[in-house]
Amino acid sequence: MTDVAAIDFARWLRPGDTVLWGQANAEPRTLTRALVAQRHALARLRLVLGIDLSRTLQPEHADAFDFASYCGAGGNRALAGAGVLDILPCSYSQLPALLRQGSLKVDVVLLQVSMPDAQGRYSLGLANDLLIAALDSARVVIAECHPDVPWTHGARTLAADDFDLLVHAAEPPLENLPAPSCAISAAIARNVAQWIDDGATLQLGLGAIPDAVLALLGDRRDLGLHSGVIGDGVVDLFERGVLTNARKSIDAGTGIAGVLMGSQRLYRFAHRNPALQLRGSDYTHAADVLRRIDRFVAINSAIEVDLSGQVNAEVAGGNYVGAVGGAPDFIRAAQASQGGASIIALPATAGARSRIVVRLSGPVSTPRCDAGIFVTEHGIADLRGLGLEQRRQRLLDIAAPEHRAALEAQA
């Protein structure tokens, strides 16, 4: 293992290479910051980005980089707003195959890894997700190692000779603190929680609403976990014996996730814990895996929903801020699951605007044929089996009261 000062990307990168690294808290910031600092000494590169929480990249770095991403989250919003981010409008489940087939070609992977175990195996730490597929196709693998990165059970471990270069990380991994709750998120959570019975397997995202939902599940028994991303909110339920995974129809006894986005509390819980395993996106989001999960409850969000049940999860106010992401994969699986349910949970308003709309202001991220249960602080709209007129009325009933008359007049 070498020091950060020894990094010379010119030795490893070729003109026109595409580079991908761990997203969110799994970003190897020692490496990414060195890449930015050295960019003018390198030929132009293409960077394939996930969620950016570090703000390492700025629009002015387009002088040396071309940016592409499946999402507009975090720092990607600034890149999208400056017109320098190329959006990949595909579902999360498609990305591993695109990486392996070379349709989305990646030449160099930058990793954040744990310290090795007694057998010399390095863990991918906070994320397996897209990294597993990228490792299968990349020419060069460069990693940074830090003792605060947990050694997690996952789809793959790496040995020292799997790295072309391994350096000491200059900083610990990023952390996310739990989102503060409020009266609106608490009301939404109460409407969501009633759909979660004993033995259900949960998929959910991050933020105030998912955390508020988890906080209401302390009286449930034998819940399971199969999710693309998890935060600190799951730790309480694990420790209280609620999230046992005992009744899961697959991976019994084990919680499954793709990415950890939390604080050191989550990292300590995940460290060497076989009850929580990270897998690649071709497992967490794969249709042939998801269809084997009984009692699967998928809880996702939206930017806006129209009166027929179409969902826009990508564009707000003309800006690309979200993603197609994994929601379509989980929504379809939950709809088909024996005893399952797909729930879209969102506040009824964003500022002075209604998020229940007559016409979407952005793309259709999830079509109305996949519409399930919609929840706001004002109630629940179960659209399953309903025609367009019934759907319209159900969604009007959960819109903010001050917007209902205007929505009816426009519909």
N, C-alpha and C positions, 0 to 999 in steps of 0.2 A: 504494500500500500504506500502511495506516495503523497507528497504534500501538494496543496492546491497550486502553489507557485510553479509546479512542474507541468501544468496543463498547457499544451500547445495544440489547439484544435487543427491547425494547418497540417499537422502530421497525419490526422485521421480523416479529415473531411475532404471531399472532392468537389469540384465545381458542379453546381446544380443538385447537390445532395438534398434529400428530405430528412429532417430530423424530428423525432417525436420524443416526448418525455412524460414522466408520471404527472398526472394532473392533480389539481387542488393541493392538499397538504402533502402529497407525495412528490411534489416538484423538487428536483435536486437543485436547490438554489445556488449552491456553490458552483455547479457546472453551468447553469443557465446564465448566471451573472457573468461568469468568465466568457461565455459565448458572446454575450452582448458586448463586452469590453473588447473582444478581439474581432468583432465583425468586419471591420474595415480592412483587416489583413487576410480575409477569406473571400473566396468567390461567392457569388450570390447563392443563398440557401432558401429552401422552402421549409417552413416550420408548421407542423401539424399539431394543433393545440387542443387541450381539453379545457376544463374549468380553470381559470387563472385567478388565484387568490393573492398572489404575491405582488402583482403589478410590476414585475420585472420588465416586461415588454411595454413599450410605448409606441404611439403612432410614428414618431420620428425614426424609429428603428426600421421602418420600411425602406430606408435608404440602402439596406443590405439584405433584408429578409422579405420573403413573400409569406403571408400568413393565411392559414386555412384552419377551420375548426367546425366541429359539429354543433357548437353552441355559442351563445353570446353572453355567457355568464361571467361575472367578475370583471377583470381587466379587459376581457374581450369586447366589452361594450364600447370602450374607448376606441379600440381598433375598428370595430364595425362602424361607429359614428364618424370616424375619419375616412371611411371608404377604403380601408386597406385590408379588410378581413374577407376572405372568400368563404362563404358558408357552405358546408356539406349537408344538404337537407335530407339526410337519411336517418332511419331508425337505428338505435344503438345496436340491435341484433345483427344488422348488416355489416357493421364495421370490421369485426374480426375476419370475415371471409374476404372483404375488400383488401385488407392488409395482407392476408396470406396469398391471395391470388395475384397481387401486384397491381390491381386496379387503383388502389391507394398505396402507392409505393413508399416504403420507409427504408432508408439506407442506414441511419444511425439512431440508436436508442440511448437516451440518457436516463439513468436510474438513481433512485435513492434506496439504499439497502440497509439491512440491520447488520450488526456485528455477527460474525459466524458462530455457530453452535460448536459443541465439542467434536462433531464430525466434520467441521470445516464448511458447513452449508450456510450460505447467506439467504436470508428471506427477502422477499420483495416488500415486506413491511406493510405499508399503508394501502397498497393498491396492487391488484392483479389485473383487473378489468381488461383494457386494451393492450396492456404491456405483454401479456402472454403471446398474443398473435403477432405483435411487433417483433418480439424476440425470435420468433420462428422465421422471420424473413429479413432481418437487418444484417448488414455486412459488418457493422461495428457496434460494440456495446461498451459504453463508458459509464462508470458508477461512482457514487460517493457513499461513504459509510459513516454512520453516526450512532453512538451508543443509545441515544434516546429514541431511535427507530425501533419499534417492537419487532420481535421475531414472531411472525404469525404463521400459522399453518395455512398453506395455500396450494395452488395447483402446481407450483414448481418452486424448487430451490436452486440456487446457483453455486457453483464452486469457483475458486479463485481463477482457474484457467478459462472460465466462461467470459471473463472480462478482458477487453483489450487494454483497459486502463482502469485502475481503482484508486481513488483518492480519499483523503480524510475530509469529511464535510466541515465547513467552517461554522455552520449554524445548525441548531436542532430543527426538526420538522415544524412547520406551521401548525397552529392550533385554532380551533373554532370553539368559542364559548356558546353554550345553549342560548337560543333566541329567547328574549323575554316574552312572556305571555301577556295577553290583554283580554278585555271583556269579549271582543269579537272572536279572537282565536279560541277562547274558552267555550263560547256558544257553539261555534262550528264543531269543535272537538266533541261536545256532548251529542251533537247530531250524528257524528261519525261513529262514535264508540258503541252506539246501540246495534250496529251491524257486525260487531266483532264478538263472536261466541267462544266458549271454551274450545280449545283444540284448533282454532284458526291459525293459518300461516300467513304472516303479514309481509307485505311490501310497502314501503313508505319512504318518503324523501326526508329532507331536512327543513328546519325552520320552526316558527312558533306553532303552527297548526299541528304538524306531526308530533312535536314534543308534548303539546297539550293533550293529544289523543293518548299517547303512551302513559301520561300521568293519570289517566282515568281507568287504566286496565289492571290495577292492582288486585282486583277481586276475581280476575279470570284465572283459569287453570290451563296449563300445558299449551300455551301459545307457542307458535313456531316463527321462524324468521327466514325469509328468502328475499333479499333486497339488493338492488344495485349499489346503494350507498347507505351507510348508517352513521349515527352520531351518538353522543353521550346518552341520549334518552333511553337507549336499549339496556344500558348497564344496570339501572335500577331494577328493571324487570327480570334480568338474569339473576341478579343477586337476591331478589325476593322470591325466587323459585317460581315465577310466573312464566318466563320464557324458558321452558324446558326442552322444547322441540321434540317432546316424547311422542306426540301423536302425528308427526309429519309422515306423509305417505312416501316421501323420499328423504334421504339424508336424516333419518330419525336420530335424534339426540344431538344434532349439530345445526347451529345457525349458519346460514350462508350469506355472504355479502361480496361485493366487488371492490368497494373503496371505503376506507375509514376516514370520516371527516368530523373530528371531534377534538377533545382536549387530551391532556396527558392522562386524565382519568380513563378515557376509552383506550388509550394506548397501553396503559398498565393492565387493564382488564384483558386485552387481546393478546398480550405477550405470553407466548408459549401455552396458550389456552386452546386445547383441542376441541372445546365446545363451540368455538367460533372459527370458521374457515373462510378464507378468501378464494374466490375462483375467477377465472377469466370471463369476459362478457359472452363468450360463446357457450358458457354454461349458465350464468345468472340470467341471461335474457333469451335463451334458446327455446323455441317453441316445443321441441320434442322433450325438453326437460320440464318446462312450465306446465305442459298439459298433464303431467303425472302428479301434480300437487292438488290434493283435495282441500276443500275449505280455504281456498286461497283468496285473501282479501287484499286488493290492490288499492292504495290510497295515493292519488296523484293530484296535481294542481293544474291551474289554467290561468291564462291572462284574461281570457273572455270566452263566453259560451253564447252561441246564438239560440234563438227560440226553437230550433229543430234539434238541438243537441250536438251541433258541431263545435269543436274546440280549437281555439287558437292558443298555442303554448309557446309561440315564437316571437311575435312582433308586438310591441307596445308603443303607441304614439309614433309610429313610423320607424322605430329603432329596433334592431334585432337584439333581443335581450334574453331569449330562452333557447329552446331546442325542440326538435321532434323527440329526441332522446329515447328513453326506454318505455315511456308511457304506453304507446300503442302495443308493445309486446306484452306488458303486464296487464293492460286492460283486456285484451282478447283472451289471455289465459284465465283471468279471474272470471270473465263472463262464462267461459266454458267449464270452469271448475265445479265439481260436485260440491254444493254447499258454499260456493264462493260468491264474491261480489266485487264489482269495480266501482270505486267511489272517486269522483272528482270533487275536491273540497276547495272552496275559494271564498274570500270576502265578497259581499254583494256589490261593493263599490271600491273604486280606486280614486281617492280624493273626491271630487264632485261628479265623477263619471260612474255610470252603471257598468258592471262587468257582465251582466246579463244584457245582451244586445240583440237587435233585430238582424243586423248584418255584421259579420266579423270585419275588423279593420286590418286583419292580417291573414296569413294562409290557414288552411284547414289542416291542423296537425293531427287531429283524430276525427275521422268522419262520423256522421250521425248514425251510420249503420252499427257503430261500436258503442253507442251511447248506453250508459248504465244508470248509475245513481249519482245525482248532483246534490251537493250540500252547500248551503251558505248559513250565516248566522240566523237567517229568517226561516229556515226549514229544510225539508228534504223533498227532492223531486226524483222519484223512481220512474224512469222512462222506459223500462223494459216492457216490451209488448204493446206499446202505445203508438197510436197514429200521430200524424203531425199536429192536428188540432189539440189533442190531449196533451201532447208534449208542450205545446205553446202555453197552455193554461198552467201546467205544473211548474214550468220555469218562471212564468210571471208571478206565481205565488211565492217564490223564494227570492225574487228580486227585491231590492230596497223599496219600501213602500212609496217613497217620494218619487221614484222613477217609473212606477207601474203604469200610470195613466199615459205618460208619454210613449212608453213601449207599446202599449195597446193601440195607441193612435197611429203609430208608424207601421205596425205589423200588417 
